[in-house]
Amino acid sequence: MIKKGDKVKILSGKDKKKDGEVIEIDRQNNRAKVKGINIVKKHVKATKEKKGGIISKENFINISNLSIFDKKKVKTKEVKK
């Protein structure tokens, strides 16, 4: 089970074979946000408090496209070979 803070590897999509940390999970829709993965541009309208413009942010990715990635396990497998 994937939880917030886990290191994951992307299995499919435009960011395939990249890895990152889970920052948010939406259990109802089986989706997760991964830091630095699936970056999208969002147009924001200016308000009195905030300046408008185009911002980049992470978007949700389906949990089925993620796999838990542990660097310690990868290193031990390489040593055994």
PDB file with SEQRES, HELIX, SHEET and CRYST1 records, atoms N, CA, C and O in Angstrom:
SEQRES   1 A   81  MET ILE LYS LYS GLY ASP LYS VAL LYS ILE LEU SER GLY          
SEQRES   2 A   81  LYS ASP LYS LYS LYS ASP GLY GLU VAL ILE GLU ILE ASP          
SEQRES   3 A   81  ARG GLN ASN ASN ARG ALA LYS VAL LYS GLY ILE ASN ILE          
SEQRES   4 A   81  VAL LYS LYS HIS VAL LYS ALA THR LYS GLU LYS LYS GLY          
SEQRES   5 A   81  GLY ILE ILE SER LYS GLU ASN PHE ILE ASN ILE SER ASN          
SEQRES   6 A   81  LEU SER ILE PHE ASP LYS LYS LYS VAL LYS THR LYS GLU          
SEQRES   7 A   81  VAL LYS LYS                                                  
HELIX    1 AA1 ILE A   63  ASN A   65  5                                   3    
HELIX    2 AA2 LYS A   71  LYS A   80  1                                  10    
SHEET    1 AA1 2 ILE A  39  VAL A  44  0                                        
SHEET    2 AA1 2 GLY A  53  GLU A  58 -1                                        
SHEET    1 AA2 5 ILE A  61  ASN A  62  0                                        
SHEET    2 AA2 5 ARG A  31  VAL A  34 -1                                        
SHEET    3 AA2 5 ASP A  19  ASP A  26 -1                                        
SHEET    4 AA2 5 LYS A   7  ILE A  10 -1                                        
SHEET    5 AA2 5 LEU A  66  ILE A  68 -1                                        
CRYST1    1.000    1.000    1.000  90.00  90.00  90.00 P 1           1          
ATOM      1  N   MET A   1       0.843  -1.184   0.000  1.00  0.00           N  
ATOM      2  CA  MET A   1       0.000   0.000   0.000  1.00  0.00           C  
ATOM      3  C   MET A   1       0.889   1.249   0.000  1.00  0.00           C  
ATOM      4  O   MET A   1       1.822   1.366   0.795  1.00  0.00           O  
ATOM      5  N   ILE A   2       0.589   2.142  -0.876  1.00  0.00           N  
ATOM      6  CA  ILE A   2       1.357   3.383  -1.002  1.00  0.00           C  
ATOM      7  C   ILE A   2       0.823   4.412  -0.018  1.00  0.00           C  
ATOM      8  O   ILE A   2      -0.384   4.628   0.080  1.00  0.00           O  
ATOM      9  N   LYS A   3       1.747   5.050   0.716  1.00  0.00           N  
ATOM     10  CA  LYS A   3       1.387   6.052   1.715  1.00  0.00           C  
ATOM     11  C   LYS A   3       2.122   7.355   1.427  1.00  0.00           C  
ATOM     12  O   LYS A   3       3.073   7.384   0.647  1.00  0.00           O  
ATOM     13  N   LYS A   4       1.677   8.417   2.056  1.00  0.00           N  
ATOM     14  CA  LYS A   4       2.328   9.717   1.937  1.00  0.00           C  
ATOM     15  C   LYS A   4       3.754   9.600   2.475  1.00  0.00           C  
ATOM     16  O   LYS A   4       3.976   9.048   3.552  1.00  0.00           O  
ATOM     17  N   GLY A   5       4.707  10.120   1.722  1.00  0.00           N  
ATOM     18  CA  GLY A   5       6.101  10.079   2.138  1.00  0.00           C  
ATOM     19  C   GLY A   5       6.897   8.921   1.551  1.00  0.00           C  
ATOM     20  O   GLY A   5       8.121   8.892   1.681  1.00  0.00           O  
ATOM     21  N   ASP A   6       6.228   7.963   0.908  1.00  0.00           N  
ATOM     22  CA  ASP A   6       6.918   6.818   0.296  1.00  0.00           C  
ATOM     23  C   ASP A   6       7.659   7.246  -0.960  1.00  0.00           C  
ATOM     24  O   ASP A   6       7.227   8.157  -1.666  1.00  0.00           O  
ATOM     25  N   LYS A   7       8.782   6.582  -1.235  1.00  0.00           N  
ATOM     26  CA  LYS A   7       9.494   6.758  -2.506  1.00  0.00           C  
ATOM     27  C   LYS A   7       8.852   5.816  -3.506  1.00  0.00           C  
ATOM     28  O   LYS A   7       8.698   4.627  -3.229  1.00  0.00           O  
ATOM     29  N   VAL A   8       8.476   6.334  -4.668  1.00  0.00           N  
ATOM     30  CA  VAL A   8       7.826   5.524  -5.688  1.00  0.00           C  
ATOM     31  C   VAL A   8       8.514   5.712  -7.039  1.00  0.00           C  
ATOM     32  O   VAL A   8       9.185   6.716  -7.278  1.00  0.00           O  
ATOM     33  N   LYS A   9       8.334   4.722  -7.918  1.00  0.00           N  
ATOM     34  CA  LYS A   9       8.851   4.774  -9.279  1.00  0.00           C  
ATOM     35  C   LYS A   9       7.660   4.781 -10.221  1.00  0.00           C  
ATOM     36  O   LYS A   9       6.688   4.061  -9.992  1.00  0.00           O  
ATOM     37  N   ILE A  10       7.719   5.586 -11.284  1.00  0.00           N  
ATOM     38  CA  ILE A  10       6.633   5.703 -12.244  1.00  0.00           C  
ATOM     39  C   ILE A  10       6.772   4.589 -13.284  1.00  0.00           C  
ATOM     40  O   ILE A  10       7.838   4.411 -13.871  1.00  0.00           O  
ATOM     41  N   LEU A  11       5.687   3.842 -13.506  1.00  0.00           N  
ATOM     42  CA  LEU A  11       5.712   2.708 -14.424  1.00  0.00           C  
ATOM     43  C   LEU A  11       5.258   3.055 -15.838  1.00  0.00           C  
ATOM     44  O   LEU A  11       5.684   2.403 -16.791  1.00  0.00           O  
ATOM     45  N   SER A  12       4.401   4.068 -15.999  1.00  0.00           N  
ATOM     46  CA  SER A  12       3.925   4.428 -17.335  1.00  0.00           C  
ATOM     47  C   SER A  12       3.602   5.912 -17.394  1.00  0.00           C  
ATOM     48  O   SER A  12       3.459   6.576 -16.368  1.00  0.00           O  
ATOM     49  N   GLY A  13       3.492   6.418 -18.616  1.00  0.00           N  
ATOM     50  CA  GLY A  13       3.171   7.823 -18.814  1.00  0.00           C  
ATOM     51  C   GLY A  13       4.376   8.611 -19.297  1.00  0.00           C  
ATOM     52  O   GLY A  13       5.414   8.035 -19.624  1.00  0.00           O  
ATOM     53  N   LYS A  14       4.235   9.933 -19.340  1.00  0.00           N  
ATOM     54  CA  LYS A  14       5.310  10.777 -19.866  1.00  0.00           C  
ATOM     55  C   LYS A  14       6.528  10.827 -18.951  1.00  0.00           C  
ATOM     56  O   LYS A  14       7.619  11.179 -19.400  1.00  0.00           O  
ATOM     57  N   ASP A  15       6.361  10.479 -17.668  1.00  0.00           N  
ATOM     58  CA  ASP A  15       7.472  10.489 -16.713  1.00  0.00           C  
ATOM     59  C   ASP A  15       7.931   9.080 -16.355  1.00  0.00           C  
ATOM     60  O   ASP A  15       8.404   8.848 -15.243  1.00  0.00           O  
ATOM     61  N   LYS A  16       7.795   8.139 -17.286  1.00  0.00           N  
ATOM     62  CA  LYS A  16       8.152   6.739 -17.056  1.00  0.00           C  
ATOM     63  C   LYS A  16       9.610   6.604 -16.614  1.00  0.00           C  
ATOM     64  O   LYS A  16      10.483   7.306 -17.123  1.00  0.00           O  
ATOM     65  N   LYS A  17       9.867   5.704 -15.672  1.00  0.00           N  
ATOM     66  CA  LYS A  17      11.185   5.371 -15.111  1.00  0.00           C  
ATOM     67  C   LYS A  17      11.752   6.448 -14.200  1.00  0.00           C  
ATOM     68  O   LYS A  17      12.899   6.324 -13.769  1.00  0.00           O  
ATOM     69  N   LYS A  18      11.005   7.493 -13.890  1.00  0.00           N  
ATOM     70  CA  LYS A  18      11.447   8.498 -12.926  1.00  0.00           C  
ATOM     71  C   LYS A  18      10.973   8.077 -11.539  1.00  0.00           C  
ATOM     72  O   LYS A  18      10.089   7.232 -11.403  1.00  0.00           O  
ATOM     73  N   ASP A  19      11.571   8.677 -10.511  1.00  0.00           N  
ATOM     74  CA  ASP A  19      11.122   8.366  -9.159  1.00  0.00           C  
ATOM     75  C   ASP A  19      10.960   9.644  -8.359  1.00  0.00           C  
ATOM     76  O   ASP A  19      11.545  10.676  -8.687  1.00  0.00           O  
ATOM     77  N   GLY A  20      10.156   9.562  -7.302  1.00  0.00           N  
ATOM     78  CA  GLY A  20       9.893  10.724  -6.468  1.00  0.00           C  
ATOM     79  C   GLY A  20       9.175  10.322  -5.195  1.00  0.00           C  
ATOM     80  O   GLY A  20       8.969   9.138  -4.928  1.00  0.00           O  
ATOM     81  N   GLU A  21       8.799  11.320  -4.415  1.00  0.00           N  
ATOM     82  CA  GLU A  21       8.149  11.097  -3.125  1.00  0.00           C  
ATOM     83  C   GLU A  21       6.678  11.482  -3.206  1.00  0.00           C  
ATOM     84  O   GLU A  21       6.327  12.510  -3.786  1.00  0.00           O  
ATOM     85  N   VAL A  22       5.821  10.650  -2.622  1.00  0.00           N  
ATOM     86  CA  VAL A  22       4.380  10.921  -2.619  1.00  0.00           C  
ATOM     87  C   VAL A  22       4.112  12.079  -1.659  1.00  0.00           C  
ATOM     88  O   VAL A  22       4.532  12.044  -0.502  1.00  0.00           O  
ATOM     89  N   ILE A  23       3.404  13.116  -2.150  1.00  0.00           N  
ATOM     90  CA  ILE A  23       3.101  14.266  -1.300  1.00  0.00           C  
ATOM     91  C   ILE A  23       1.627  14.354  -0.930  1.00  0.00           C  
ATOM     92  O   ILE A  23       1.268  15.035   0.031  1.00  0.00           O  
ATOM     93  N   GLU A  24       0.769  13.668  -1.686  1.00  0.00           N  
ATOM     94  CA  GLU A  24      -0.673  13.705  -1.400  1.00  0.00           C  
ATOM     95  C   GLU A  24      -1.333  12.482  -2.025  1.00  0.00           C  
ATOM     96  O   GLU A  24      -0.917  12.014  -3.085  1.00  0.00           O  
ATOM     97  N   ILE A  25      -2.381  11.961  -1.348  1.00  0.00           N  
ATOM     98  CA  ILE A  25      -3.107  10.794  -1.856  1.00  0.00           C  
ATOM     99  C   ILE A  25      -4.602  11.070  -1.831  1.00  0.00           C  
ATOM    100  O   ILE A  25      -5.131  11.626  -0.869  1.00  0.00           O  
ATOM    101  N   ASP A  26      -5.279  10.668  -2.914  1.00  0.00           N  
ATOM    102  CA  ASP A  26      -6.735  10.742  -3.017  1.00  0.00           C  
ATOM    103  C   ASP A  26      -7.243   9.302  -3.108  1.00  0.00           C  
ATOM    104  O   ASP A  26      -7.288   8.733  -4.199  1.00  0.00           O  
ATOM    105  N   ARG A  27      -7.624   8.714  -1.982  1.00  0.00           N  
ATOM    106  CA  ARG A  27      -8.015   7.306  -1.916  1.00  0.00           C  
ATOM    107  C   ARG A  27      -9.316   7.021  -2.677  1.00  0.00           C  
ATOM    108  O   ARG A  27      -9.453   5.948  -3.265  1.00  0.00           O  
ATOM    109  N   GLN A  28     -10.260   7.945  -2.678  1.00  0.00           N  
ATOM    110  CA  GLN A  28     -11.540   7.715  -3.353  1.00  0.00           C  
ATOM    111  C   GLN A  28     -11.357   7.503  -4.849  1.00  0.00           C  
ATOM    112  O   GLN A  28     -12.049   6.678  -5.447  1.00  0.00           O  
ATOM    113  N   ASN A  29     -10.431   8.238  -5.461  1.00  0.00           N  
ATOM    114  CA  ASN A  29     -10.215   8.148  -6.900  1.00  0.00           C  
ATOM    115  C   ASN A  29      -8.960   7.353  -7.266  1.00  0.00           C  
ATOM    116  O   ASN A  29      -8.593   7.289  -8.439  1.00  0.00           O  
ATOM    117  N   ASN A  30      -8.292   6.744  -6.268  1.00  0.00           N  
ATOM    118  CA  ASN A  30      -7.069   5.952  -6.484  1.00  0.00           C  
ATOM    119  C   ASN A  30      -5.993   6.751  -7.211  1.00  0.00           C  
ATOM    120  O   ASN A  30      -5.430   6.289  -8.203  1.00  0.00           O  
ATOM    121  N   ARG A  31      -5.715   7.941  -6.718  1.00  0.00           N  
ATOM    122  CA  ARG A  31      -4.731   8.810  -7.343  1.00  0.00           C  
ATOM    123  C   ARG A  31      -3.757   9.341  -6.304  1.00  0.00           C  
ATOM    124  O   ARG A  31      -4.073   9.396  -5.116  1.00  0.00           O  
ATOM    125  N   ALA A  32      -2.568   9.733  -6.760  1.00  0.00           N  
ATOM    126  CA  ALA A  32      -1.548  10.272  -5.860  1.00  0.00           C  
ATOM    127  C   ALA A  32      -0.772  11.374  -6.571  1.00  0.00           C  
ATOM    128  O   ALA A  32      -0.633  11.358  -7.794  1.00  0.00           O  
ATOM    129  N   LYS A  33      -0.267  12.336  -5.793  1.00  0.00           N  
ATOM    130  CA  LYS A  33       0.617  13.373  -6.322  1.00  0.00           C  
ATOM    131  C   LYS A  33       2.038  13.010  -5.914  1.00  0.00           C  
ATOM    132  O   LYS A  33       2.304  12.697  -4.753  1.00  0.00           O  
ATOM    133  N   VAL A  34       2.943  13.055  -6.881  1.00  0.00           N  
ATOM    134  CA  VAL A  34       4.338  12.741  -6.634  1.00  0.00           C  
ATOM    135  C   VAL A  34       5.165  13.992  -6.904  1.00  0.00           C  
ATOM    136  O   VAL A  34       4.970  14.667  -7.915  1.00  0.00           O  
ATOM    137  N   LYS A  35       6.087  14.298  -6.000  1.00  0.00           N  
ATOM    138  CA  LYS A  35       6.891  15.507  -6.100  1.00  0.00           C  
ATOM    139  C   LYS A  35       7.744  15.498  -7.367  1.00  0.00           C  
ATOM    140  O   LYS A  35       8.555  14.595  -7.573  1.00  0.00           O  
ATOM    141  N   GLY A  36       7.555  16.513  -8.214  1.00  0.00           N  
ATOM    142  CA  GLY A  36       8.331  16.673  -9.435  1.00  0.00           C  
ATOM    143  C   GLY A  36       7.864  15.839 -10.614  1.00  0.00           C  
ATOM    144  O   GLY A  36       8.523  15.825 -11.654  1.00  0.00           O  
ATOM    145  N   ILE A  37       6.737  15.140 -10.476  1.00  0.00           N  
ATOM    146  CA  ILE A  37       6.232  14.264 -11.535  1.00  0.00           C  
ATOM    147  C   ILE A  37       4.878  14.773 -12.023  1.00  0.00           C  
ATOM    148  O   ILE A  37       4.094  15.311 -11.241  1.00  0.00           O  
ATOM    149  N   ASN A  38       4.606  14.603 -13.319  1.00  0.00           N  
ATOM    150  CA  ASN A  38       3.346  15.009 -13.947  1.00  0.00           C  
ATOM    151  C   ASN A  38       3.080  16.506 -13.745  1.00  0.00           C  
ATOM    152  O   ASN A  38       2.017  16.901 -13.265  1.00  0.00           O  
ATOM    153  N   ILE A  39       4.059  17.324 -14.118  1.00  0.00           N  
ATOM    154  CA  ILE A  39       3.961  18.779 -13.982  1.00  0.00           C  
ATOM    155  C   ILE A  39       3.033  19.323 -15.073  1.00  0.00           C  
ATOM    156  O   ILE A  39       3.173  18.985 -16.248  1.00  0.00           O  
ATOM    157  N   VAL A  40       2.085  20.169 -14.664  1.00  0.00           N  
ATOM    158  CA  VAL A  40       1.158  20.806 -15.595  1.00  0.00           C  
ATOM    159  C   VAL A  40       1.206  22.317 -15.389  1.00  0.00           C  
ATOM    160  O   VAL A  40       1.576  22.797 -14.318  1.00  0.00           O  
ATOM    161  N   LYS A  41       0.830  23.053 -16.423  1.00  0.00           N  
ATOM    162  CA  LYS A  41       0.755  24.521 -16.357  1.00  0.00           C  
ATOM    163  C   LYS A  41      -0.677  24.915 -16.029  1.00  0.00           C  
ATOM    164  O   LYS A  41      -1.620  24.389 -16.620  1.00  0.00           O  
ATOM    165  N   LYS A  42      -0.840  25.839 -15.088  1.00  0.00           N  
ATOM    166  CA  LYS A  42      -2.172  26.298 -14.704  1.00  0.00           C  
ATOM    167  C   LYS A  42      -2.202  27.818 -14.824  1.00  0.00           C  
ATOM    168  O   LYS A  42      -1.319  28.508 -14.317  1.00  0.00           O  
ATOM    169  N   HIS A  43      -3.230  28.331 -15.502  1.00  0.00           N  
ATOM    170  CA  HIS A  43      -3.404  29.772 -15.648  1.00  0.00           C  
ATOM    171  C   HIS A  43      -4.215  30.280 -14.466  1.00  0.00           C  
ATOM    172  O   HIS A  43      -5.322  29.802 -14.215  1.00  0.00           O  
ATOM    173  N   VAL A  44      -3.664  31.253 -13.737  1.00  0.00           N  
ATOM    174  CA  VAL A  44      -4.298  31.780 -12.531  1.00  0.00           C  
ATOM    175  C   VAL A  44      -4.676  33.235 -12.767  1.00  0.00           C  
ATOM    176  O   VAL A  44      -3.867  34.040 -13.229  1.00  0.00           O  
ATOM    177  N   LYS A  45      -5.918  33.549 -12.440  1.00  0.00           N  
ATOM    178  CA  LYS A  45      -6.402  34.914 -12.587  1.00  0.00           C  
ATOM    179  C   LYS A  45      -5.902  35.764 -11.413  1.00  0.00           C  
ATOM    180  O   LYS A  45      -5.836  35.280 -10.283  1.00  0.00           O  
ATOM    181  N   ALA A  46      -5.555  37.010 -11.673  1.00  0.00           N  
ATOM    182  CA  ALA A  46      -5.051  37.908 -10.640  1.00  0.00           C  
ATOM    183  C   ALA A  46      -6.170  38.322  -9.688  1.00  0.00           C  
ATOM    184  O   ALA A  46      -7.300  38.566 -10.110  1.00  0.00           O  
ATOM    185  N   THR A  47      -5.842  38.397  -8.404  1.00  0.00           N  
ATOM    186  CA  THR A  47      -6.759  38.901  -7.385  1.00  0.00           C  
ATOM    187  C   THR A  47      -6.047  40.010  -6.619  1.00  0.00           C  
ATOM    188  O   THR A  47      -4.907  40.353  -6.931  1.00  0.00           O  
ATOM    189  N   LYS A  48      -6.719  40.569  -5.617  1.00  0.00           N  
ATOM    190  CA  LYS A  48      -6.090  41.615  -4.814  1.00  0.00           C  
ATOM    191  C   LYS A  48      -4.901  41.075  -4.022  1.00  0.00           C  
ATOM    192  O   LYS A  48      -3.906  41.776  -3.832  1.00  0.00           O  
ATOM    193  N   GLU A  49      -5.007  39.830  -3.562  1.00  0.00           N  
ATOM    194  CA  GLU A  49      -3.952  39.238  -2.745  1.00  0.00           C  
ATOM    195  C   GLU A  49      -2.836  38.603  -3.575  1.00  0.00           C  
ATOM    196  O   GLU A  49      -1.665  38.670  -3.201  1.00  0.00           O  
ATOM    197  N   LYS A  50      -3.202  37.983  -4.711  1.00  0.00           N  
ATOM    198  CA  LYS A  50      -2.223  37.226  -5.491  1.00  0.00           C  
ATOM    199  C   LYS A  50      -2.052  37.792  -6.887  1.00  0.00           C  
ATOM    200  O   LYS A  50      -2.977  38.340  -7.487  1.00  0.00           O  
ATOM    201  N   LYS A  51      -0.839  37.638  -7.376  1.00  0.00           N  
ATOM    202  CA  LYS A  51      -0.534  38.034  -8.739  1.00  0.00           C  
ATOM    203  C   LYS A  51      -0.942  36.893  -9.675  1.00  0.00           C  
ATOM    204  O   LYS A  51      -0.751  35.725  -9.337  1.00  0.00           O  
ATOM    205  N   GLY A  52      -1.487  37.210 -10.818  1.00  0.00           N  
ATOM    206  CA  GLY A  52      -1.909  36.200 -11.783  1.00  0.00           C  
ATOM    207  C   GLY A  52      -0.756  35.735 -12.646  1.00  0.00           C  
ATOM    208  O   GLY A  52       0.366  36.225 -12.520  1.00  0.00           O  
ATOM    209  N   GLY A  53      -1.037  34.798 -13.511  1.00  0.00           N  
ATOM    210  CA  GLY A  53      -0.020  34.310 -14.435  1.00  0.00           C  
ATOM    211  C   GLY A  53      -0.117  32.810 -14.623  1.00  0.00           C  
ATOM    212  O   GLY A  53      -1.123  32.188 -14.285  1.00  0.00           O  
ATOM    213  N   ILE A  54       0.941  32.243 -15.166  1.00  0.00           N  
ATOM    214  CA  ILE A  54       1.000  30.806 -15.417  1.00  0.00           C  
ATOM    215  C   ILE A  54       1.916  30.168 -14.378  1.00  0.00           C  
ATOM    216  O   ILE A  54       3.077  30.555 -14.242  1.00  0.00           O  
ATOM    217  N   ILE A  55       1.381  29.181 -13.639  1.00  0.00           N  
ATOM    218  CA  ILE A  55       2.182  28.493 -12.637  1.00  0.00           C  
ATOM    219  C   ILE A  55       2.302  27.014 -13.014  1.00  0.00           C  
ATOM    220  O   ILE A  55       1.422  26.458 -13.671  1.00  0.00           O  
ATOM    221  N   SER A  56       3.386  26.393 -12.594  1.00  0.00           N  
ATOM    222  CA  SER A  56       3.583  24.961 -12.801  1.00  0.00           C  
ATOM    223  C   SER A  56       3.358  24.248 -11.487  1.00  0.00           C  
ATOM    224  O   SER A  56       3.836  24.696 -10.445  1.00  0.00           O  
ATOM    225  N   LYS A  57       2.626  23.129 -11.526  1.00  0.00           N  
ATOM    226  CA  LYS A  57       2.383  22.366 -10.315  1.00  0.00           C  
ATOM    227  C   LYS A  57       2.196  20.900 -10.659  1.00  0.00           C  
ATOM    228  O   LYS A  57       1.948  20.541 -11.810  1.00  0.00           O  
ATOM    229  N   GLU A  58       2.320  20.045  -9.624  1.00  0.00           N  
ATOM    230  CA  GLU A  58       2.127  18.616  -9.824  1.00  0.00           C  
ATOM    231  C   GLU A  58       0.648  18.307  -9.956  1.00  0.00           C  
ATOM    232  O   GLU A  58      -0.189  18.945  -9.317  1.00  0.00           O  
ATOM    233  N   ASN A  59       0.329  17.321 -10.790  1.00  0.00           N  
ATOM    234  CA  ASN A  59      -1.028  16.860 -10.936  1.00  0.00           C  
ATOM    235  C   ASN A  59      -1.100  15.416 -10.468  1.00  0.00           C  
ATOM    236  O   ASN A  59      -0.068  14.760 -10.327  1.00  0.00           O  
ATOM    237  N   PHE A  60      -2.306  14.914 -10.225  1.00  0.00           N  
ATOM    238  CA  PHE A  60      -2.479  13.548  -9.755  1.00  0.00           C  
ATOM    239  C   PHE A  60      -2.119  12.541 -10.834  1.00  0.00           C  
ATOM    240  O   PHE A  60      -2.264  12.810 -12.027  1.00  0.00           O  
ATOM    241  N   ILE A  61      -1.642  11.366 -10.397  1.00  0.00           N  
ATOM    242  CA  ILE A  61      -1.349  10.240 -11.278  1.00  0.00           C  
ATOM    243  C   ILE A  61      -1.985   9.005 -10.659  1.00  0.00           C  
ATOM    244  O   ILE A  61      -2.037   8.883  -9.435  1.00  0.00           O  
ATOM    245  N   ASN A  62      -2.468   8.086 -11.490  1.00  0.00           N  
ATOM    246  CA  ASN A  62      -3.154   6.901 -10.980  1.00  0.00           C  
ATOM    247  C   ASN A  62      -2.194   6.017 -10.188  1.00  0.00           C  
ATOM    248  O   ASN A  62      -1.045   5.827 -10.587  1.00  0.00           O  
ATOM    249  N   ILE A  63      -2.666   5.481  -9.071  1.00  0.00           N  
ATOM    250  CA  ILE A  63      -1.830   4.657  -8.200  1.00  0.00           C  
ATOM    251  C   ILE A  63      -1.358   3.393  -8.921  1.00  0.00           C  
ATOM    252  O   ILE A  63      -0.290   2.871  -8.603  1.00  0.00           O  
ATOM    253  N   SER A  64      -2.131   2.894  -9.882  1.00  0.00           N  
ATOM    254  CA  SER A  64      -1.724   1.693 -10.609  1.00  0.00           C  
ATOM    255  C   SER A  64      -0.467   1.925 -11.447  1.00  0.00           C  
ATOM    256  O   SER A  64       0.186   0.964 -11.853  1.00  0.00           O  
ATOM    257  N   ASN A  65      -0.123   3.176 -11.709  1.00  0.00           N  
ATOM    258  CA  ASN A  65       1.070   3.506 -12.480  1.00  0.00           C  
ATOM    259  C   ASN A  65       2.288   3.753 -11.593  1.00  0.00           C  
ATOM    260  O   ASN A  65       3.325   4.206 -12.079  1.00  0.00           O  
ATOM    261  N   LEU A  66       2.172   3.460 -10.293  1.00  0.00           N  
ATOM    262  CA  LEU A  66       3.263   3.665  -9.343  1.00  0.00           C  
ATOM    263  C   LEU A  66       3.693   2.342  -8.736  1.00  0.00           C  
ATOM    264  O   LEU A  66       2.891   1.417  -8.610  1.00  0.00           O  
ATOM    265  N   SER A  67       4.965   2.257  -8.361  1.00  0.00           N  
ATOM    266  CA  SER A  67       5.442   1.106  -7.611  1.00  0.00           C  
ATOM    267  C   SER A  67       6.388   1.614  -6.535  1.00  0.00           C  
ATOM    268  O   SER A  67       7.151   2.552  -6.767  1.00  0.00           O  
ATOM    269  N   ILE A  68       6.342   0.999  -5.364  1.00  0.00           N  
ATOM    270  CA  ILE A  68       7.179   1.432  -4.251  1.00  0.00           C  
ATOM    271  C   ILE A  68       8.635   1.186  -4.620  1.00  0.00           C  
ATOM    272  O   ILE A  68       8.997   0.114  -5.104  1.00  0.00           O  
ATOM    273  N   PHE A  69       9.461   2.197  -4.382  1.00  0.00           N  
ATOM    274  CA  PHE A  69      10.871   2.167  -4.780  1.00  0.00           C  
ATOM    275  C   PHE A  69      11.716   2.383  -3.539  1.00  0.00           C  
ATOM    276  O   PHE A  69      11.593   3.411  -2.873  1.00  0.00           O  
ATOM    277  N   ASP A  70      12.583   1.408  -3.218  1.00  0.00           N  
ATOM    278  CA  ASP A  70      13.450   1.509  -2.046  1.00  0.00           C  
ATOM    279  C   ASP A  70      14.893   1.379  -2.509  1.00  0.00           C  
ATOM    280  O   ASP A  70      15.287   0.339  -3.036  1.00  0.00           O  
ATOM    281  N   LYS A  71      15.682   2.428  -2.316  1.00  0.00           N  
ATOM    282  CA  LYS A  71      17.063   2.424  -2.800  1.00  0.00           C  
ATOM    283  C   LYS A  71      17.895   1.339  -2.119  1.00  0.00           C  
ATOM    284  O   LYS A  71      18.787   0.772  -2.750  1.00  0.00           O  
ATOM    285  N   LYS A  72      17.626   1.039  -0.857  1.00  0.00           N  
ATOM    286  CA  LYS A  72      18.389   0.017  -0.132  1.00  0.00           C  
ATOM    287  C   LYS A  72      18.230  -1.342  -0.809  1.00  0.00           C  
ATOM    288  O   LYS A  72      19.210  -2.069  -0.967  1.00  0.00           O  
ATOM    289  N   LYS A  73      17.008  -1.692  -1.209  1.00  0.00           N  
ATOM    290  CA  LYS A  73      16.757  -2.975  -1.859  1.00  0.00           C  
ATOM    291  C   LYS A  73      17.444  -3.041  -3.214  1.00  0.00           C  
ATOM    292  O   LYS A  73      17.970  -4.090  -3.587  1.00  0.00           O  
ATOM    293  N   VAL A  74      17.447  -1.942  -3.955  1.00  0.00           N  
ATOM    294  CA  VAL A  74      18.077  -1.918  -5.274  1.00  0.00           C  
ATOM    295  C   VAL A  74      19.566  -2.149  -5.141  1.00  0.00           C  
ATOM    296  O   VAL A  74      20.138  -2.898  -5.933  1.00  0.00           O  
ATOM    297  N   LYS A  75      20.218  -1.527  -4.160  1.00  0.00           N  
ATOM    298  CA  LYS A  75      21.658  -1.673  -3.960  1.00  0.00           C  
ATOM    299  C   LYS A  75      22.012  -3.121  -3.596  1.00  0.00           C  
ATOM    300  O   LYS A  75      22.997  -3.656  -4.106  1.00  0.00           O  
ATOM    301  N   THR A  76      21.232  -3.754  -2.732  1.00  0.00           N  
ATOM    302  CA  THR A  76      21.545  -5.123  -2.333  1.00  0.00           C  
ATOM    303  C   THR A  76      21.385  -6.082  -3.493  1.00  0.00           C  
ATOM    304  O   THR A  76      22.159  -7.034  -3.602  1.00  0.00           O  
ATOM    305  N   LYS A  77      20.406  -5.868  -4.369  1.00  0.00           N  
ATOM    306  CA  LYS A  77      20.235  -6.730  -5.530  1.00  0.00           C  
ATOM    307  C   LYS A  77      21.421  -6.600  -6.488  1.00  0.00           C  
ATOM    308  O   LYS A  77      21.858  -7.596  -7.064  1.00  0.00           O  
ATOM    309  N   GLU A  78      21.944  -5.392  -6.664  1.00  0.00           N  
ATOM    310  CA  GLU A  78      23.070  -5.185  -7.556  1.00  0.00           C  
ATOM    311  C   GLU A  78      24.311  -5.875  -7.023  1.00  0.00           C  
ATOM    312  O   GLU A  78      25.094  -6.415  -7.804  1.00  0.00           O  
ATOM    313  N   VAL A  79      24.510  -5.870  -5.716  1.00  0.00           N  
ATOM    314  CA  VAL A  79      25.685  -6.492  -5.111  1.00  0.00           C  
ATOM    315  C   VAL A  79      25.641  -8.004  -5.276  1.00  0.00           C  
ATOM    316  O   VAL A  79      26.672  -8.625  -5.536  1.00  0.00           O  
ATOM    317  N   LYS A  80      24.455  -8.611  -5.129  1.00  0.00           N  
ATOM    318  CA  LYS A  80      24.328 -10.065  -5.249  1.00  0.00           C  
ATOM    319  C   LYS A  80      24.631 -10.551  -6.647  1.00  0.00           C  
ATOM    320  O   LYS A  80      25.150 -11.656  -6.804  1.00  0.00           O  
ATOM    321  N   LYS A  81      24.328  -9.767  -7.671  1.00  0.00           N  
ATOM    322  CA  LYS A  81      24.580 -10.174  -9.052  1.00  0.00           C  
ATOM    323  C   LYS A  81      26.060 -10.171  -9.299  1.00  0.00           C  
ATOM    324  O   LYS A  81      26.502 -10.484 -10.405  1.00  0.00           O  
TER     325      LYS A  81                                                      
END                                                                             
